[in-house]
Amino acid sequence: MDRVFVIRIATLYLPVCLTAMAWALRRPGPRARLGLLLGFAWNAATLPVLQLAAEQASWWSFADTDAQYFGMPIEAYLGWAVLWGVLPQLAFRGQRPEVVVGVLAIADLLLMPEMEPVLTLDEGWIAGEAIGLLLCVLPA
C-alpha cells in the first residue's frame, strides 16, 4: 500500500474505530446520543467554513482527490467531524472543556504534519488549528 492510501484511509477509520471503542465502553444514553448527533452536525457544518478560511489564509491545503467536499477529501471531512464532534463526548465525558480541547490540539499538532502529501501545512497553520478548535471542537 502506498502512503497516500494509508493516510486517506486512516483519516476516516482511525476516528471511527476509536469512537466505536469509546461507545462500547461508555454506552451513551438517549440524551447523550442526541448530543453526539448534534456534535457531529455542528462539525459537519463548520468544517467547510474552516476549510474555506484555510484556503483564503493559506493555512493548509489538501491534495486533489477523486471525492472532495469544499476542497477536503471526503474521508478527511467525515473523519474530522467524528474526531472533533463525537469522540470527545464519549471519551472525555465529564472532563473540563479546556482539557478536551488541549488533548485534541496535541493530537492534531502531532498527527497533521505526518499527513503529507495528502495535507500540506503552510506557515500559519497553527493559527488555523486554534481557530478550528475554537469554532468546531469547543461548541461540539
N, C-alpha and C positions, 0 to 999 in steps of 0.2 A: 504494500500500500504506500502511496506517496503521501508526503507531509500535508499537502493541501487537503486531501481527502480526510485524513485523520483529524485535522483541525476542524474542518467543517462538520464532521460527524460529532466530534466531542463537544462543540458549542451547543448542540441540541441535547445529546444523550447524557452528558455529564450532569447538567441541571435536572433533567427529567429523572434520572436514576437516583440522584441524591434526594430529590423531592419524594419519590416513591418510598425510599427507605425511611425518611422522616415521617411520612404519612403512616407507614406501618408501625412505627414506634410511638407515635403521638395520637393516632386515631382522632382526628378532629370531629367535634360535634357539629350539629346543623348550623349554629351561629358562626362557628369558626370556618366552616366550609363556605359560607357566604362571604366572609372576609377574604378567603383565599381567591374566590372568584373576582371580588372587587379589586384585590391587589393585582391580579393578572390583567384585568380590564384596564386599570389605571396605567400599567406599564405598556400594555398594547397600544394605548392612546398616546402616551407621552414619549415613548422611544422614537417614533418617527420625527417628532418635534426636535428631540435631542440630536438625531442624525442629521436633520436639515441644518441645525445650528452648527454641527461639527463640520459639515461641508462648507458652510459660509465662513466659518472661522478657521478652517484648515487645521482642526484638531486631530483628525484621523480620516482615513479613507479605507474602504473595502475594495478588494479585487472584484472585477466583474465576474459574475456567476450567471448561470442559466436561470435561476429563480431568485429575484430580488424584490424587496419591498422598501421603498424610499431609499434606495441605494445600499441597503443591508442585505446580505444573503438571508433568505427566509429562515434558515436554521439558526442563524445568529439572532435574528429578531425574536423568534419564538423561545429560544434558549434563554436570552436575557430577560424576556418577560416572565419566565418561570423562575429564573435565578433571583431576580430582584423583586418580583411581585408575590411569589408563592412560597418558595423555600424559606425565606427569613421568618415568615409567620409560623411555620411548622417547626423549624429547627431552633429558633430563638424565642419561643413563646415565653412571655414573662420577663424578657430582658429589656433593659432600657434602650430606647431607640438609638442613642449615640453609640452604644456597644455594637448593635447590629450594623449600623452604617460603617463603623470602624472596621469590623470584620470583613464586610463586603468590599470596602475600599482597599484593604490589604490584599484580598484575593484578586481584585482587578489589577492592582499595581504589580502583582507578581505574574499574573497569567496573560494580561493583554500584550505585553512585549513578546511573549512566546507565540503569539498568533500570526506572526509574519510568515508567509507573504499574504495570507488572507486579509489581515488587518495591518495597515501601515500607520504607525503613530507619528504625528508631526510634533513640532516644538511645544505647542500649547496644550497638549492632550491632557495634562494634569488638571488644567482649568476646566476642560470639558468633562472630565471624570467627576470633579467636585460638583459641577452643575448637575450632572446626571444623577448623582447620589441624592442631591437635594430635591431635584424635580421628580425623579422616578421612585427612588427607594424610600425616602422618608415618608411621603404620604401613603405609600402602599403598606 
